[in-house]
Structure formats: structure tokens, C-alpha cells
């Protein structure tokens, strides 16, 4: 009679048993082999899917890209290669790799042709997301591939297949590589191809592991020495693929950390003090790193700039140059370019209107409380007008002064004028005051 521990262990094994619901191995292999070949309809479907994915990347439409991934037949030869490795069927492996190369070359050619003819060459966020793969892409490819293979080996295929096609994302990297070729960017091409190879390789490895776990029969019977060599080769390839992705993930983490530190610095030291930020640009991938800022109406003195630069270390922002642009003649152009990049509907006319409003505000006098006080304390002044004007002493010397022009019946004597001038100067924080009597 089984003990309670043995009974619970047996229940757990049944609960995790991957053989439950498994389809006949011969039937699964037939389906896998049937989906390897890229001829006729499969090739046309692939080409159409590539065009759809390229359009989606070009117009930055996630929905279109997902649609292309759902109709793509690219998974076939990759899964075939995994089954071939798991069953030591080197004829099937050769056929799978040959068809994968054909599919890859056709996809690159179609996407290259599309982006060469497309008038829109700007790199959108969906394109850029496929140029810097990291360890997370490895995990997605591995576990996505594992789900796909488990689903393929079931009697009831179920819902996972479409989800696997979306998660493993084989089409977008190929289209991005074609885009890199079309614009002559080796960095885009290399990054996208690395992501594509990662996806292919780890889908293949996850397939291999599931095939071995489900004990699919070997076609070729190898001695232990050859099996060990195959295992060592697979392990070496895993390391070759995974090590650069760890580095890229670390670089991505550092960049995000730097961006957060910069945002905290700007918020605490500048925005919260009332300075209106109109331009921000950070450059992480250069040495030293750079932060470029510009503000609407604040002009920083040398001592203020030195103080701000010294505070960078308080936010763990090291080896970074802080540049606050104040007098650059091309600042407006850069600001407009940055605003345009963020898809905000702002033009030079909007900037001009904003500047005119600022100038108008400088000449307007809107302190109604002060006007009431003047009327109460100096009733003989009324009617009067008060405003601001620019006083020009020389071509290089100007200053803003407040002018009070009164038409009262009685002219103020010198004592009253002095009293009014001093009082207004205090009220207006030391502003220059001029008082004039009408005829």
C-alpha cells in the first residue's frame, strides 16, 4: 500500500505529466515535415506577410505587425530543425536549414525592396525596438518556442499557436534588417539580424528539449561520443548567443537608470523652482554623456551653472556634461525639431505668438489693487493712466520704467510728488518711476 507521501508524489507527476493529451508521434512528425518546405503557396504567403509587416513598421502600427506575424509560415523550418536535432535526423536537419535560409533571403529581399521604394524612411519606434536585442528577447524566444512545440505535439492544438507567432516575433526583425539594408545602416541590419537569429536559435533549442523530454525515437543511432559532441556544440552556441544579449540588457538597464536620474535632477533642481523647460536632450551612448537643456525665460549666471553642475553628483550622474543653451542662434531650430519629433502640433508661428505675448505682458500694467490704492490715497490725481515703457539712454543702454500720467485739476507739489514716487517705488519693488502732468 502506498504511503501518503508516495501518493502525493504520484498525484503531482500526473498533474505535470506532459504525455497527457499527446498526439501520435508519427502524425506530429508528418505535420512538422509538411510545414518545412517554402515553395508555391508558402512562399507567396511569406512574401505577402513580409510586405504587411514592413508597412506596419513603416507606419508604426502595432496591429498591422501583429497581423503579419499571425499569417507568417516562418516557424515551420525552425521547429523542423529542433525535431531533427532531437531525433538525430540529419537529413531533416539539412532540409530544414536549407528552407530557413531560403525563407530568410526571400524575406530580406522583399523588405529591402519595399523600404527602397517607400518614400518614408524615418525610423519609427517599432523599427528601433528591433535593433537592440537583450536577454529578455532570449527568454521570450525560448519559452514562446516551448509553448509552440508543446501545442504542436497535442491532439487538440488549442489557442497557443497564434500567441506563439506573436510572442516569438520572427517577421519584424527580418523587416528591420531589410530596412537597414535599404538605408545603408549596418547597425540596424546587424542588430535586427542578431534578434532574428536569437529567436530562431532558441525556438529550435526549446523544440529540441521538448522532443527529448517526450522521448521521440531517434532516426540515427549515435554512439555516446557523437552525442556528447552534439551536446557540447549546442552548449557553445547557446553561450555565443546569450552572452552578448546579457551585455545589451545591462546597457539598456544603465540607460534607463541614467534617464531616471536625469529626470529627477531636472524636476528637483529646475522645474520645481519655476523654470519652464522647453528643450531636453540626453546623449547616453557617448563619453562623456551629455545633458542639453533650454528654458523659456531663465538665464543662468556662471555661478548658477557651476552650482548646477556640482549637484549632478548628488543624483549619481557621473561623467556627464551639462549644457544649458541660452544664446545659441540655432536653438529655435533644434527646439522645433525636437517638438516635431515628439509629434506635437507646434510650428514657428506658435513660438512667435508665445514670444509676442511675453513682450506684451512686459508693457502691461494689471495690478488693480494698486490702482485702487492710488485712487484712495491721492484722489486729486484722477483721471490718470499708468503703464510701462522702454527708456533708451544710448544704443546699448535701455531700461524699463513705470510712467504715471495724470490729468487732475491740481498739480502735485514737490513734496507730494516725492511721496507718491517713493511709495510707488516700494510697491513696485524698486522700479524706476516717472510722474507726468497733462496740460
C-alpha positions, 0 to 999 in steps of 0.5 A: 500500500502506498504511503501518503507521501508516495501518493502525493508524489504520484498525484503531482507527476500526473498533474505535470505529466506532459504525455497527457493529451499527446498526439501520435508521434508519427502524425506530429512528425508528418505535420512538422515535415509538411510545414518545412518546405517554402515553395508555391503557396508558402512562399507567396504567403511569406512574401505577402506577410513580409510586405504587411509587416514592413508597412506596419513598421513603416507606419508604426502600427502595432496591429498591422505587425501583429497581423503579419506575424499571425499569417507568417509560415516562418516557424515551420523550418525552425521547429523542423530543425529542433525535431531533427536535432532531437531525433538525430535526423540529419537529413531533416536537419539539412532540409530544414536549414536549407528552407530557413535560409531560403525563407530568410533571403526571400524575406530580406529581399522583399523588405529591402525592396519595399523600404527602397521604394517607400518614400518614408524612411524615418525610423519609427519606434517599432523599427528601433525596438528591433535593433537592440536585442537583450536577454529578455528577447532570449527568454521570450524566444525560448519559452514562446518556442516551448509553448509552440512545440508543446501545442504542436505535439497535442491532439487538440492544438488549442489557442497557443499557436497564434500567441506563439507567432506573436510572442516569438516575433520572427517577421519584424526583425527580418523587416528591420534588417531589410530596412537597414539594408535599404538605408545603408545602416549596418547597425540596424541590419546587424542588430535586427539580424542578431534578434532574428537569429536569437529567436530562431536559435532558441525556438529550435533549442526549446523544440529540441528539449521538448522532443527529448523530454517526450522521448521521440525515437531517434532516426540515427543511432549515435554512439555516446561520443557523437552525442556528447559532441552534439551536446557540447556544440549546442552548449557553445552556441547557446553561450555565443548567443546569450552572452552578448544579449546579457551585455545589451540588457545591462546597457539598456538597464544603465540607460534607463537608470541614467534617464531616471536620474536625469529626470529627477535632477531636472524636476528637483533642481529646475522645474520645481523652482519655476523654470519652464523647460522647453528643450531636453536632450540626453546623449547616453551612448557617448563619453562623456554623456551629455545633458542639453537643456533650454528654458523659456525665460531663465538665464543662468549666471556662471555661478548658477551653472557651476552650482548646477553642475556640482549637484549632478553628483548628488543624483549619481550622474557621473561623467556627464556634461551639462549644457544649458543653451541660452544664446545659441542662434540655432536653438529655435531650430533644434527646439522645433525639431525636437517638438516635431519629433515628439509629434506635437502640433507646434510650428514657428508661428506658435513660438512667435505668438508665445514670444509676442505675448511675453513682450506684451505682458512686459508693457502691461500694467494689471495690478488693480489693487494698486490702482485702487490704492492710488485712487484712495490715497491721492484722489486729486490725481484722477483721471490718470493712466499708468503703464510701462515703457522702454527708456533708451539712454544710448544704443546699448543702454535701455531700461524699463520704467513705470510712467504715471500720467495724470490729468487732475485739476491740481498739480502735485507739489514737490513734496507730494510728488516725492511721496507718491514716487517713493511709495510707488517705488516700494510697491513696485519693488524698486522700479524706476518711476516717472510722474507726468502732468497733462496740460 
